[in-house]
Amino acid sequence: MWRIDGAAPKPLTTSVLPAEKDLHEFLKRDPSLLGERLLVIGSEVITPYGPRLDLLAIDAEGNLNLLELKRDKTPREVVAQVLDYGSWASTLSRDEIIDIATKHLDQPFEAAFEDVFGSAPPDELNGDLSLTIVAAELDASSERIVNYLRDFGVPVNAVFFSYLEDDGRRYLARSWLGLSEEGAPAAPSAARKGKRAAWNGLDWYVSYGGNRNWEDAHRFKFIAAGGGKFYSQTMRSLPEGARVWVNLPGTGYVAVGKTLAPARRWTDAKVKVGEGWVKLSEQDLAGTPQPHFDNADADTAEWVVPVEWLDARPEAAAFWEKGLFASQHSACKLRQEFTLGRLADHFNIDDSE
């Protein structure tokens, strides 16, 4: 239950659903009234079929949530309407979703997403769809229809809001048509495959951390990872000729470069100095190699990839802004256009050349 204005307390009395326009504004401003963190990315969204979807929101996993207020529709009509919207929303690509968000939000989608969820959006958007009817009540036949559809995996539910008043103070109370054991909307029995950002076949994200010395990597032109399978296997997957964007976790992006050879163990790794190649382990390094660098186990060992820096900067000049992509993986495909665009501008990379 949520208080929406204030006055002196008196015994609570139940009132009717607030005006549709008021409830629309409440949910638009604070979609957490539905019980989970959401980012509203569209209001009165125009669909190809004429009617406008009341609210379009997205959750931390990139799943779309469609909210349709009953307004003056008949109960059965609103069920049909939200299903129609769902058939449209299920086809939305990542680019189309971001385009809708761009028209609605007052900042880039990626930045708004990080404001709400504390991280950049996932590569995949629109994996699972949620359809929610917002009303004071539904008639018995409509409830049966909703429950019947849910039994077949259709992700539709209804949420009911009502006022509670205490002589000036107004509260909203919420209840769901179908509840799980935890009291949240029960999940449907089926899920759709998500929409993933297209990859250009060239760009990779690299996380250079774990107490590794960036001064060494900058000077001797390499990236590296190891100390466990989770870290080493992605570094070993980097192909020759990949363009890598290097992020120092918690600091920011410091370099962009092109890989010159596949990963090799620390003990065998060579880097390019001038026109020749030298063993990295024999160089005068500022950082102290970790014990696992000489480990014989392939998953635990340190793996090194030589690079040619297109632009590399000291740690003090690291670049970061809200919404940029980051990952715990040592290396992964970098798909997000927002991040690629910001980095290209910052490091003066022109793909048209």
C-alpha positions as CSV (number, residue, x, y, z in Angstrom):
1,M,0.0,0.0,0.0
2,W,1.3,3.4,-1.0
3,R,0.5,6.9,0.4
4,I,-0.1,9.4,-2.4
5,D,-0.8,12.6,-0.5
6,G,-1.0,13.8,3.1
7,A,-3.2,15.1,5.9
8,A,-4.2,14.4,9.5
9,P,-4.7,10.6,10.1
10,K,-8.2,9.2,10.6
11,P,-9.7,5.7,10.3
12,L,-9.2,4.2,6.8
13,T,-12.1,3.9,4.5
14,T,-12.1,2.1,1.1
15,S,-12.9,4.2,-2.0
16,V,-13.1,3.5,-5.7
17,L,-10.3,3.3,-8.2
18,P,-8.7,6.7,-8.8
19,A,-9.5,8.4,-12.1
20,E,-7.9,6.6,-15.0
21,K,-5.7,9.6,-15.9
22,D,-4.5,9.8,-12.3
23,L,-3.6,6.1,-12.2
24,H,-1.9,6.4,-15.5
25,E,0.3,9.2,-14.1
26,F,1.0,7.3,-10.9
27,L,2.2,4.2,-12.8
28,K,4.1,6.3,-15.3
29,R,6.0,8.1,-12.5
30,D,6.4,5.1,-10.3
31,P,5.9,1.7,-12.0
32,S,7.2,0.0,-8.9
33,L,3.6,0.2,-7.7
34,L,3.3,-3.0,-9.5
35,G,5.7,-4.7,-7.2
36,E,9.0,-4.7,-9.1
37,R,11.5,-2.2,-10.5
38,L,10.5,-1.1,-14.0
39,L,11.6,1.6,-16.4
40,V,8.7,3.1,-18.3
41,I,10.0,3.6,-21.9
42,G,6.7,4.7,-23.5
43,S,3.4,6.3,-22.7
44,E,0.4,6.3,-25.1
45,V,2.6,4.3,-27.5
46,I,1.3,4.4,-31.0
47,T,0.9,0.9,-32.5
48,P,0.6,0.0,-36.2
49,Y,-3.0,-1.0,-35.6
50,G,-4.4,2.4,-34.5
51,P,-5.0,2.2,-30.7
52,R,-2.4,3.4,-28.3
53,L,-0.8,1.2,-25.6
54,D,-1.1,3.0,-22.3
55,L,2.3,2.2,-20.9
56,L,5.3,0.2,-22.1
57,A,8.0,-0.7,-19.5
58,I,11.1,-2.8,-19.3
59,D,12.6,-4.8,-16.4
60,A,16.2,-5.4,-15.3
61,E,16.5,-8.4,-17.6
62,G,15.3,-6.5,-20.6
63,N,11.8,-8.0,-20.7
64,L,8.9,-5.9,-21.9
65,N,6.0,-5.2,-19.6
66,L,2.7,-3.9,-21.3
67,L,0.3,-2.1,-19.0
68,E,-3.2,-1.4,-20.3
69,L,-5.7,0.5,-18.2
70,K,-9.3,-0.6,-18.5
71,R,-10.6,3.0,-19.0
72,D,-14.1,2.7,-20.5
73,K,-13.6,-0.6,-22.3
74,T,-15.9,-3.5,-21.5
75,P,-14.1,-6.2,-19.5
76,R,-13.8,-8.7,-22.4
77,E,-12.7,-5.9,-24.7
78,V,-9.7,-5.0,-22.6
79,V,-8.6,-8.6,-22.5
80,A,-8.7,-8.7,-26.3
81,Q,-7.0,-5.3,-26.6
82,V,-4.0,-6.3,-24.4
83,L,-3.6,-9.5,-26.4
84,D,-3.5,-7.5,-29.6
85,Y,-0.8,-5.2,-28.1
86,G,1.1,-8.3,-27.0
87,S,1.1,-9.8,-30.6
88,W,2.6,-6.5,-31.8
89,A,5.1,-6.1,-28.9
90,S,6.4,-9.7,-29.3
91,T,7.8,-8.8,-32.7
92,L,9.7,-5.7,-31.6
93,S,13.4,-5.8,-32.2
94,R,16.0,-4.3,-29.9
95,D,16.4,-1.3,-32.2
96,E,12.7,-0.7,-32.3
97,I,12.5,-0.8,-28.5
98,I,15.3,1.7,-28.1
99,D,13.7,3.9,-30.7
100,I,10.4,4.0,-28.7
101,A,12.4,4.7,-25.5
102,T,14.3,7.5,-27.2
103,K,11.1,9.3,-28.1
104,H,9.8,9.0,-24.6
105,L,12.8,9.5,-22.3
106,D,14.7,12.7,-21.7
107,Q,18.1,11.0,-21.8
108,P,19.6,8.0,-23.7
109,F,17.9,4.7,-23.1
110,E,21.2,3.2,-21.7
111,A,21.6,6.0,-19.2
112,A,18.0,5.8,-18.0
113,F,18.3,2.0,-17.7
114,E,21.4,2.4,-15.5
115,D,19.6,5.0,-13.4
116,V,16.9,2.5,-12.5
117,F,18.8,-0.8,-12.4
118,G,22.4,0.2,-11.7
119,S,23.9,-1.4,-14.8
120,A,23.9,-1.1,-18.6
121,P,21.0,-3.0,-20.4
122,P,21.6,-6.6,-21.4
123,D,22.5,-7.6,-25.0
124,E,19.1,-9.3,-25.3
125,L,15.9,-7.3,-25.0
126,N,12.3,-8.6,-25.2
127,G,12.9,-12.1,-24.0
128,D,9.8,-12.7,-21.9
129,L,6.7,-10.6,-22.3
130,S,4.3,-9.5,-19.5
131,L,0.8,-8.3,-20.3
132,T,-1.0,-6.5,-17.4
133,I,-4.6,-5.3,-17.3
134,V,-5.0,-2.5,-14.7
135,A,-8.5,-2.1,-13.4
136,A,-10.8,-1.8,-10.4
137,E,-12.2,-5.2,-11.1
138,L,-13.0,-7.7,-13.8
139,D,-16.2,-9.6,-14.3
140,A,-16.2,-13.4,-13.7
141,S,-16.1,-14.3,-17.3
142,S,-13.1,-12.1,-18.0
143,E,-11.3,-13.6,-15.0
144,R,-11.9,-17.1,-16.4
145,I,-10.5,-16.0,-19.8
146,V,-7.4,-14.6,-18.2
147,N,-6.8,-17.7,-16.1
148,Y,-7.5,-19.9,-19.1
149,L,-4.9,-18.1,-21.2
150,R,-2.3,-18.3,-18.4
151,D,-2.8,-22.0,-18.2
152,F,-1.6,-22.1,-21.8
153,G,1.5,-20.0,-21.2
154,V,0.1,-16.6,-22.3
155,P,1.8,-14.1,-20.0
156,V,-1.3,-12.1,-19.1
157,N,-2.6,-11.0,-15.7
158,A,-4.7,-8.4,-14.0
159,V,-3.9,-6.0,-11.2
160,F,-6.5,-4.2,-9.2
161,F,-6.0,-0.8,-7.5
162,S,-8.3,0.9,-5.0
163,Y,-8.1,3.9,-2.8
164,L,-7.9,3.9,1.0
165,E,-8.6,7.3,2.6
166,D,-8.2,8.7,6.1
167,D,-9.7,12.2,5.8
168,G,-7.4,13.7,3.3
169,R,-4.6,11.1,3.2
170,R,-5.0,8.8,0.2
171,Y,-3.4,5.4,-0.3
172,L,-3.3,3.0,-3.1
173,A,-3.9,-0.7,-2.4
174,R,-2.9,-3.4,-5.0
175,S,-4.0,-6.9,-5.5
176,W,-3.3,-9.4,-8.3
177,L,-5.7,-11.8,-10.0
178,G,-3.2,-14.7,-9.9
179,L,-0.5,-14.9,-7.2
180,S,2.4,-17.2,-6.8
181,E,3.4,-18.6,-3.4
182,E,5.5,-15.6,-2.8
183,G,2.6,-13.2,-3.4
184,A,3.9,-12.0,-6.8
185,P,2.3,-12.5,-10.2
186,A,2.7,-16.1,-11.1
187,A,5.0,-16.7,-14.1
188,P,3.5,-18.1,-17.3
189,S,4.5,-21.7,-18.3
190,A,6.1,-20.7,-21.6
191,A,8.8,-18.1,-22.7
192,R,9.9,-16.7,-26.0
193,K,13.4,-16.4,-27.3
194,G,14.7,-12.9,-26.8
195,K,15.9,-10.2,-29.2
196,R,19.7,-9.7,-29.1
197,A,21.6,-6.8,-30.4
198,A,23.2,-7.4,-33.8
199,W,27.0,-7.9,-33.7
200,N,29.1,-6.3,-36.4
201,G,31.6,-9.2,-36.4
202,L,34.5,-7.0,-35.3
203,D,34.2,-5.4,-31.9
204,W,34.9,-7.0,-28.6
205,Y,34.8,-5.8,-25.0
206,V,37.8,-6.6,-22.7
207,S,37.9,-6.2,-19.0
208,Y,41.5,-5.7,-17.8
209,G,41.4,-6.0,-14.0
210,G,42.3,-8.4,-11.2
211,N,45.3,-6.4,-9.9
212,R,46.9,-6.4,-13.3
213,N,49.1,-3.4,-14.1
214,W,47.7,-1.3,-16.9
215,E,51.0,0.5,-17.3
216,D,52.6,-2.8,-18.4
217,A,49.8,-3.6,-20.9
218,H,49.9,-0.1,-22.2
219,R,53.6,0.0,-22.7
220,F,54.1,-3.6,-24.1
221,K,50.8,-3.7,-26.0
222,F,48.9,-6.7,-24.7
223,I,45.7,-7.7,-22.8
224,A,45.5,-10.7,-20.5
225,A,43.3,-12.7,-18.2
226,G,43.5,-15.9,-16.1
227,G,43.2,-17.3,-12.7
228,G,40.2,-19.5,-13.4
229,K,38.2,-20.9,-16.3
230,F,35.6,-18.1,-16.1
231,Y,38.3,-15.6,-16.9
232,S,40.7,-17.5,-19.2
233,Q,38.2,-19.1,-21.6
234,T,36.8,-15.9,-23.0
235,M,40.3,-14.4,-23.4
236,R,41.3,-17.5,-25.3
237,S,38.3,-17.1,-27.6
238,L,39.5,-13.8,-29.0
239,P,40.4,-14.1,-32.7
240,E,43.3,-12.5,-34.4
241,G,42.2,-9.2,-36.1
242,A,39.5,-8.4,-33.5
243,R,39.0,-4.8,-32.4
244,V,39.1,-4.7,-28.6
245,W,37.9,-1.9,-26.3
246,V,39.6,-2.2,-23.0
247,N,37.8,-1.3,-19.7
248,L,39.5,-1.1,-16.3
249,P,36.7,-2.2,-14.0
250,G,35.5,0.6,-11.7
251,T,37.6,3.1,-13.6
252,G,36.7,3.3,-17.3
253,Y,37.8,2.6,-20.9
254,V,41.4,3.3,-21.6
255,A,42.2,1.8,-25.0
256,V,41.1,0.5,-28.4
257,G,43.3,-1.8,-30.4
258,K,43.5,-4.7,-32.9
259,T,44.6,-8.2,-31.8
260,L,47.7,-9.5,-33.5
261,A,47.6,-13.2,-32.6
262,P,45.6,-15.7,-30.6
263,A,46.1,-16.0,-26.8
264,R,49.2,-17.8,-25.5
265,R,50.2,-18.7,-22.0
266,W,52.1,-16.2,-20.0
267,T,55.3,-18.3,-20.1
268,D,55.1,-18.5,-23.9
269,A,53.6,-15.2,-24.8
270,K,55.3,-12.7,-27.1
271,V,54.6,-9.1,-27.7
272,K,55.6,-6.8,-30.5
273,V,58.3,-4.2,-29.7
274,G,59.2,-2.1,-32.7
275,E,59.5,-4.5,-35.7
276,G,60.3,-7.5,-33.6
277,W,58.7,-9.9,-31.1
278,V,60.0,-10.5,-27.6
279,K,58.9,-12.7,-24.7
280,L,56.7,-10.8,-22.3
281,S,57.9,-12.7,-19.2
282,E,61.5,-11.5,-19.9
283,Q,60.6,-7.8,-20.0
284,D,61.1,-5.2,-17.2
285,L,57.5,-5.0,-15.9
286,A,56.2,-2.5,-13.4
287,G,53.6,-4.9,-12.0
288,T,54.3,-8.1,-10.1
289,P,53.2,-11.3,-11.9
290,Q,50.6,-13.3,-9.9
291,P,51.4,-16.9,-8.8
292,H,49.0,-18.4,-11.3
293,F,51.0,-16.9,-14.2
294,D,53.2,-20.0,-14.4
295,N,50.4,-22.5,-13.6
296,A,50.5,-25.6,-15.9
297,D,46.7,-25.9,-15.8
298,A,45.2,-24.4,-18.9
299,D,42.1,-23.0,-17.2
300,T,44.0,-21.4,-14.3
301,A,47.0,-20.1,-16.3
302,E,47.4,-16.5,-17.4
303,W,46.7,-16.0,-21.1
304,V,48.1,-13.1,-23.1
305,V,46.9,-11.5,-26.4
306,P,49.3,-9.1,-28.2
307,V,47.6,-6.0,-29.7
308,E,48.4,-3.0,-31.8
309,W,46.9,0.0,-30.0
310,L,44.9,2.3,-32.2
311,D,44.6,4.6,-29.2
312,A,45.7,3.9,-25.6
313,R,45.7,6.2,-22.6
314,P,46.9,6.2,-19.0
315,E,44.6,5.1,-16.3
316,A,44.2,8.7,-15.1
317,A,42.6,9.5,-18.5
318,A,40.0,6.6,-18.4
319,F,36.7,7.4,-20.0
320,W,33.3,6.5,-18.4
321,E,29.8,7.7,-18.6
322,K,26.4,6.5,-17.4
323,G,25.0,3.7,-19.6
324,L,28.3,2.3,-21.0
325,F,28.6,-1.4,-21.3
326,A,30.5,-3.4,-18.7
327,S,30.8,-7.1,-18.0
328,Q,32.5,-9.5,-15.6
329,H,33.7,-11.5,-18.6
330,S,37.3,-11.0,-19.5
331,A,36.2,-10.7,-23.1
332,C,32.9,-10.8,-24.9
333,K,31.3,-9.5,-28.1
334,L,30.5,-5.8,-27.9
335,R,27.1,-5.3,-29.5
336,Q,25.6,-2.2,-27.9
337,E,25.5,0.7,-30.4
338,F,25.3,3.3,-27.6
339,T,28.6,2.2,-26.1
340,L,30.3,1.8,-29.5
341,G,29.2,5.2,-30.6
342,R,30.4,6.9,-27.4
343,L,33.7,5.1,-27.5
344,A,34.3,5.8,-31.2
345,D,33.7,9.5,-30.6
346,H,36.0,9.5,-27.5
347,F,38.9,7.6,-29.1
348,N,38.4,9.2,-32.5
349,I,37.7,6.0,-34.4
350,D,36.1,6.6,-37.8
351,D,34.8,3.3,-39.3
352,S,34.1,5.1,-42.6
353,E,37.8,5.5,-43.3
